[in-house]
């Protein structure tokens, strides 16, 4: 019996206009692509309409642009959905598997309808097992090229048309060095496969929900003689599909475009007849109650759903409904919310806690509310504002999340600290960095700067320990919805990619964050300039690692200049989550390391001496012993200096005496002694480690 239970999301009324539009669009798209931009305020029912189209059309693919924020994530969701409609992707799937193994360094996974593509790539070595990218490209190219001439000849021909004679090697080179071009190539492969599917006579619907989360401000790709944003890129894709209908659902209006036809329509409140139909389906039969609900809610689906939840928890009365009436929709929402949890008091502790989290599942809820019972979990899932995602996690509708936090008021700090403590205790018992990411997200609600500091230090320590998968898990669980939070998470993702040897991908992400930081200076100069200086520091290190010497030098110099001006004006602060002096001195230090790599030892000596002096002054200002790293600035200092000593020791391994003496004469006696100690403990490094360190 239970399997036939329908949640409120499955109950769908009204919107006949849009249902008819889709029927017509599925006919019209046989001649030309049809693309609709569906706009509407939060809670008006855009996602419900998309879910209805998904459930009533077998050939439909849905992408949640809020859930999936990265370009390749979005691309793969669309590809997986397309395969499930019965279409094959002979170009895209092979290219995807090559990218997974060659760039991501992971085994291709078994996925329904895509297993066949694994055969072409299983011979590809992981990038980490080869001495250089050049060797990797040659080695992989020799193994893959013959397959693309034989069994997968169509893909080989398609690649050759786009990349030329040495198309396999060129593909690998683009993947590694030109991420933007690679993204466009992969999107083109998916487009080509969809437009050449065997079932071309059956239309496919592509539904892009929460489209307001797709970037509309930063041109990243060059297309038809102009730079375009990601939003424009997806519109180009949808407008190029054969026998397909594309829908973009957003709270924002569509941006104007001259070269593609986009149909725009606004979703509005339910009419009276539809409201009554919905209430009937939710078990509210009394006509007087129905009339009063329509009058109070104005036909807003979110408020109607919440009132229906209220009815599930206790009998509605005309008097109670009249008490919900207010001058604005926001006030009606708030009154309805309060009334609901007077009727459903036993659920309030759970909703209050999950309202602090960016997402949750049964395991996470058991951590933050240990006495959760199965029937309570079942009731939570059935609330109209609790939404299941496609990865077995749940989220609150953002309007419900906002109501939770408003209602908590002064209790927010106490409850947040309780949730943080429970998450940290669970992680201590069984390490799971998703829990730490969630704890940082909750901390950001009550202590924004402290959350940034913890994110930076925890991520930095994991990077030093080379626990790259844990860094990825941590960052994927963090949500800090401020400029500083988004910039820090995005910047650390770029640095993570560089640590995985995906320097070009990392550089592109950091260049995006740099653009964000420079724009931020228009609204908050100090924060914008501090973040700009920090991102330039990171870019300098990546440029240096990839031998982009001039760009590295420019990035380091500009970063140091900006930090110095902030310092001179006494504007430097800890707004980046860590002590200002630490990042400033670290920038100078890494500029010195860059100079060592160029053999400019006098310059390196001056820079390292300045960095060391700045660090010592900072220690003195804290009135602590310089060796007491942990109590003064946390784990980063604790690990930073040993890491630097190790890199220098590895770099010196096997170097002739003249070079060793030159370096030793350009560092302090104390640093030389530490270097000797590190060298004595060092096992014989691999040749690649020595080359990388140098």
N, C-alpha and C positions, 0 to 999 in steps of 0.2 A: 504493500500500500504506500509506503513512504516514498518509493521512487517516483510516484506520480504526483507528489506534492509540488506545487508551483510557487516559487517565491514571487515577490512583488515585481521583480524585474521581468518575469515572464508574462505578466499581465500588461497587455498593450492595447490602448484605445486611441481613437481619433487619428489624426495625421493621414486621413484618406488622401488629402491633396498630395502628400509626399509619396504615399504608396502608389498612387496613380502615376506620379511623375517617374518613379523608378520603373514601372511597367513600360511606360512610353520610352524611357531612356534605353531600356534593354532592347527595344526595337530600333531606335534611332542609331545606336552605336554600331549597327551592322554596316552603316554607310560612313559614319565619322565618329571619332572618339567623343564621348560625352563626359564632361567634368562639372560637378556641382560643388560650390562652396556654401556650406550650411553654417550660418552664424546664429548665435543666441546666447543669452545670459546664462550664468551658472545655475544648474538645477532646473532648466527649462525642458530637458528631455532629449538632448542631442544624442547622448550615448545610448539611451533606450531605443531611439529610432534606428541607430546603426545596429544595435543588437537584434532588433526585429528583422532588419534586412538580412543579417547573418543567418538567423534561424529559419527564414523562409526562402532562402536561396542556397542551393547546394554549392554553387560555384561562387563563393564569396570569401574574401580575405580581409581580415581586420588587423590594423596596426595601431597600438596605443602609443602615441608620440610622447606622452608624459612618462610612461613606463620605460620606453626604450629611447635613450637620449643620444646615442652615438650613431653615426651614419651607417656603419657596417651592421650594427644591431638591427636597425630598421630595415636595411636591405635584406638581411637573412630572414627576418620575420615574414616579409613579403614573399621571399622565395619558398620558405617552408609551407606557407599557406597556399601558394600556387601549386606546389607538388600535391598537396592534399586534395585539390580539385580534380586531379587526374592528369595534369600536364607534366611532361618531362622537360628537364632543363639541361640539355646536353652540353651547352657551353658553360653556363653559370656554375653548375654543380662541380664540374671538374676544376674550374678556376677557383671555386670556393675551397675545395679540398686542398689544392696546392697552397693557397694562402694560409689555411689552418696549420699545415705542417711546416711550411717554409718560413712564414712570418710569425704566426702565433706560437709555433713550437709545440703543438699538441696533436695527438692522434686524431684522425678524422673519425667522427662518431657515427654510429649506426642510426640512421633516421629513416622513417618510413618513406619509401619511394626514392631514396637518394643513395642506397647502399652501393649501387653499381659504380659510382664515381670513385670509390676508394681504390679501385684496382690501379688506376693510372698514377697514383701518388705514393703508394706504400714503399716504393723504392727510394723516395726522397729522404736524404739524411736530415736530421734536425740541424738547424743552423749552428747550434752551440758546439757541434762536434767537428767543425771545420775551422781552419786557421784564419780565414778572412772571408768577407762577403764575396770578393772576386772569385776565390776558389769555390765557394758555395755555388755561385751562379754557373760556373763552368761545369762543376760536378753534376749539379741537378739538371742542367740543360742537356748534357750528354745522355742522361737516363730517360728524360721525359720526351725529348724531341722525337725519337723513333716511334713512340706510341702515338704521337700526334700526327704521324705520317701514315700510320696503319689503321688500327682499330678506331681511333678518334680523329680520323683525317678531316672531317668537317670542321672540327674545332681548330685544327692546325691551319686550314685554309682561311677560316674566319680571322684568326690571330695574325696570319701573314698579311692579309688585306689591311689590317690596322697598324701593324708594328714592323712590317718588312721581313727581310730574309731570315735573320737570326731571331725569329719571333719569340722563341721560348726564353732565350737568354735576356731578350729585351723585356719580356714580361716580368721576369724575376728582378731585373734591375729597376724597373718602374715600381714594383711592389716595395722595394727596399728604399729607393731614393726619391721617388716622386709620388707621394701618397695621394695627392689630389687627382693626378692623372689616372692612378690605379682605381680610385673610387669611380671615376667617370667610365672607365673601361668595364668595370664590374656591373655598373648600372646598365650600360649598353648591352652587355651579355645577357642580363636578365630580360631586358626589353626585347632583344632579338629572339630569345627562346619563347617568350610569351606570344610574340607575333608570328611565330612559325610552329605553334603547337598543332598537333594532329586534330585536336578538338576545336579548331578555330571557329567552327560554326556555333559553338556554345559560348555565350558571353560570360565574362568574369566580372564581378564587382570588387573593386578595391576601395576599402573604407579606412581612411586615415583620421582617427579620433584624436581629440585634444591637439589640434593642429597649431594652436597658439604657442605650443612649446617648440615649434620648428623655427629656426632663426630666419628673421626677415631683414636683418640690419647689416650683416657682414658678407660682402661678396667674396666667395672662396674659389669659384670655378670660372674659367673663361669659356664662353659658349656663344657661337655665332657673332663674334666680334665685340662681345661685351662681358663684363664680370657679372656673375649672378650669385644670389644667395642660395642657401639650402632650400628654402621655401620655393623659390623659383625653379630650382633643379627638379624637385618632386612634381611641380606642375608641368614642367616640360615632359617628364616621364609619363605622367597620367595622360597628357594630351597626345602622346605618341603611340599609345597602345591601340591595337586593332581589336575590334569587337569587344570592347571593355567599357565599363562605367567607373569613373573615379569620383569619390566623395571626400571632401576635406571638411571636417566639423571643427568649428573654432568659436571662441568668444570674440574674436576680432573680425572685422570686415576684411574682405579680400583686397589685396593690393592691386591697383589697376595694371592692366597689361594690354599692349596693343597687338602682340603677335600670337596670342592664343585666346580662344573663346572659353570663358569660364562663366557658368550660370550661377548666380548668387541668389540665395533665398534665406529669409530670416524665420527661425522657429519661434512661435509666440505661445501664449498661454492656451490651455485647453478651453474649448467652448463648454457651455453649460451641459449640453447633451452628452459630451464625451466625459465630463467630470462625473456625471451620474452613472454612466456606464462603468467607469473605473471603480467607483464606490460600490456598485453592485457586485462587481467581480471580487472585491476585497471584503465582501460580507456585510456591508452597511446598507440595509434595505429600507430603513425608515425615511420616508420622503421629506419630512420636516428637517431631519438631521442632514440629509443630502443637500437640501436647499441652503441651509445655514453654512455648510462647509464650502459650497460654491461661492457664497457671498463673502465669507471671511478670507478665503485663500486667493480669490481672483483667478482661479484656474491654474495656479502655479504647481507643477507636478511634484517638486521636492516637498512643499508644505503639505500637499494632499497625502503623499506617501507617509510622511511623519504622523499625520493625524490618523491614518489607517493603522500604523504601528501602535498608536495610542489606544485605538479601539481594540486591538488584539490583547492589550494588557488590562483593559477595564471598560466598563460601559460608558459611552459618550452621552452627554446631555446637552440640550440647547443652551443652558446657562454656561456650561464649561466652554462651549464653542464660541459663544458671544464674548467671553472673556479673552479670547485670542485676537479679537479685532483690534487693528491699529492703523495708523496713518500711512505707514510704509511697509513694504515687503520685508525689510530687514527686521522690523519690530515684530511682525507676525511670526517670522521664523523663530525668533528668540523666545517669544511667549509659548509657541507650540512645543519647542524643545523642552522648556521648563515643565510644561504640563505633562509631556510624555514621561519624563523621569520621576514625576510624582506618582504616576500610575505604575511605572516599572522600576521601582527603587532597587530591586535586586540586581538589575543590569547596570545601574549607574556606575558602580566602582570599576567595572570592566571597560565601559565606554570612556570614562574619564582617563583611564590609563592608555588605552590604545589610541586615544586622541592625541597623545604626545609622540607617537611613533610614526615614522614615515611609511611603515608597513608592518604586518604581523602575520603569524600563523599559529597553529595550536601549540606548538613547542614554545614559541616566544611568549605566548599568553600564559602558559603554565609557569614560565620563569617570573613574570611580573605579577601574576596573581596565582600563587601556588594552590589555592583551594578551589580553582575553577572546576565546575562539574560538567559532565557531558551534556546534560539538558540545557545548561546555561550557554555552552558553546553553540549548541544547535539554534537556540533562540537568537544569539548574537548574529549568526550568519543570515538569519531571515529578516533582520531589520532592513528597511528599504534603503538606508544610506550606507550599508556595509557592502563593499563591492569585491568580488573575487577576481584575481588576476589570473593569467595563464600559467603561472609558475607555482601554483598552490600557496600563494600568499594572498592576504586581504588588505584592503585599505578603506579608510573612511572617505566618503565624499568630502571634498575640500570644504564645502559649506558646513558640514557636520563637524569637521576638524576645527574650524574657526569658532563654532558655537561652544565646543568643549572648552577651548582655551579662554574664551570670554567668561564663561560661567565659573571656571575655577578661581579666577581672580587672585586673591592673596594666597589661596591654597596651592597655586601652581608650583611655587618653590618647594613646598613640603612634599608634594606628590612626585615632582620631578626627581628630587633627591632619593626618594624611596625606589622609584623605577630604576634609576641609575645604579643604586646599591645592589638591587636584585640581579640586574644584568651582569654587573661586574663579578658578583659572587658565583653566578653560573659559569662565567668564562673561566674563573679561577679553578673551578672543579673540573671542567671539561672545556679546554680552549676552543673558542669559536669566535673569530674576529667579526662576524656579523653582529654578535652581541655588543662588542666594543663600539662598532660603528653606530649602532642604535643608541648606545649610552651617550656617545658624543653628540648625536642629533638631539637627544633630550636635553643634555646640558646646554646646548646652544639656545634653548628657549629661555633659560634663566641666567646664564653666564656665557654670553657670546664670545668674549675674548678668551675665557678659560677653555671653552670648547675648541677654538682655533688652535690654542697653544697645545692642547692635548693631541689633537689631530696631527699637528706638525711633528711633535716629538715622538708620538707612537709610530707614525708612518716612517719617520727618519730612522728610528731604531730598527724597525723591520727591514728597511732597505739595507742598512748596514749589515744586518745578519743574513742578508740575501734571501729573506722569506718573501719572495715576490708574489707568490699566490696569496699569502695572507694580506699583503698590501692591497692587492686587487679586491679581495673579499671585504676588507675594511672600507675602502673607498666606495665600493658599490652600496654599502649599507648607510653611508653618511648622507644626510640632507641638512644643509645649513643655508636657509633661503635668504641670504644677503649677498651683496657683491663680494665681500671678503670671503665668505664661505664658498661660493661658487668658484671664485678665482683660485682659492687654495686647493680645493678638491680637483679642479681641472688641471691646475699646474702640477700637482702631485701625480696625476695620471700621466701627464707628459713625461715627468721624470721617471716614473715607473717603466714606461715604454722604452726609454733610453737605457735603463738598467737591464732590460731584456734584449739589448742590442738592436732595438727598433728605433734607432736614433732619428731617422727622418720623420717617422710618425710622431715621436716625442717633440721634435722641433716644431712641427706644424701645430700641435696642440698649444705649445707655449707661445707661439706667435699669435694664435687666436687670443690667448689670455692677455698677452701684451697689448693687443688692440683694445680689449675690454678695459685694461688698466688705464691706458692713455685717455679713453673716453671718460673714465671715472673722474679724472682730474677736473673736468668741467663742472661737476657737482660737489666734489669734495677733494680739494687739491692735495691735502696732506696724505689722505688714504691712497688716492690715485697715484701720486708720485712715489710713495713708499712701495706699493705693489709693482709699479713699473720698474723701479730699481731692483726689486727682488727677482722679477721674472727675467730681466736682462742678465742678472747674475747666473741664473739657471741656464739661459740660452748660451751665455759665454762658455760655460762648462761643456755643453753639448756641441757647440761649434768647434771647440778645441778638440773634443774626443773624435769628431768626424773630420778633422784636419781642415776645417774652414777657417784658416788662420786669421785672415783679415777681419772676417765677421766676428770671430771670437774676441779679437783685440778691441774692436769698436764696442762690442757689447759690454765687456769688462770696464772699459774706460767710461762709458756713459753711465753704467750702474754706479761706479765709485764716485763719479762727479755728482750724481743725484743724491747719493747717501751723504756725501760730504756737505752739500748745501743744506740738506735737512738738519745735519748735525750742527753746523755753524749757526743756524737760526734757532737751535734748540727745539726743533720740531720733530725730531726722531722719537718714535714711541714704539710700544710693543703691539701695535695694532695688527701686525702680521702674525701674532700668536706666539712669538718668541722674542727674547730681548733684542732690541734694535742693534746694540753693539755686537751681538753675536753674528747677525747676518752681514752687517757692514764689514766686520773684521774677516768673516768667512769669504766675502767677495774679494777682498784684498789678497787673502791667502791663496785662493784659487787662481787669481791672476798671476801670482808668483809661481804656482805650479805650472801654469801655462807657459810662463817665461822659461822655466827649467826645460820644458819639452822643446823649446826653440833654441836652447843653448845660451840664452841671455842671462847668465848667472848673476851678473852684477845687479841687473834690474830685479831679478828674483829675490836676491838677498835683501834689497831695500824694501820690497813689498812685504816679504815675510817678517822682517823686523818690525815694520809698522803694524802688521796684523797681531804679532805677538805682544807688542806694547799695548795695543788697544784692549786685548783680552786681559792682560794683567791689570790694567787700570779698572776694568770692569770688576774683576775679582776684588780689588781693593775697595771699590765703592760698596761692595756687598759685605765687606768686613769678614770674609771667610778665607780659609786656606785654599790656595790654588789647586791643591790635590783633591779637595772635597767637591768633586764635580757634581755628584748626584744631588747633594743638598742645596747646591747653589743654582744650577741651571738645568737640572734634569739629565736624562740619559744621553742627549745629543753630545754634550761635552765629554761625557764619560766614554763614548765610543769614537768621537771624532779624531782625537789626537792619536790613539793607537792605530786607527785606520790609515791616517796620513803616514805614520812611521812605517807601517807595513808596506804601503805603496812605494815609498822611497827605497826601502830595503829590497823589495822585489826588483825595482828599476835598476838598482846597482848590481844585481846579481850577475856575475860573469863579466862586468864592465872592466876595462883595463884600468890599471892603477892611476894613470894620469886623470881620467875622467872622475874616478872616485875621489881623488884628492881635491879636485876642483870643486866638487859639490860639498865636500866636508869643510873646505876652507870658507865656504860661503854660508854656513849655518852656525848657530851658536854652539858653544861647548856642550851645553846641556842637551841640545837637540842631537849632537853627534853621539853623545853617550847613550841616549835613548835609541838611536839608530843602531848602534853596536849591539845593544841588548836585543833588539828586534831581530837583527841578522843572526845572532847566535841561536835564537829559538826557531828560526825559519827552516822549514823543510825545503827540499829542492823544488823550486817552482817550475811549472810548465813553460815551455817556450812562448806560448801565446800569452800567458800571464805577464811575462817579462816585457813582451812587446807592448801590451796594453798599458802596463804601468809606466813604461818610458814615454 
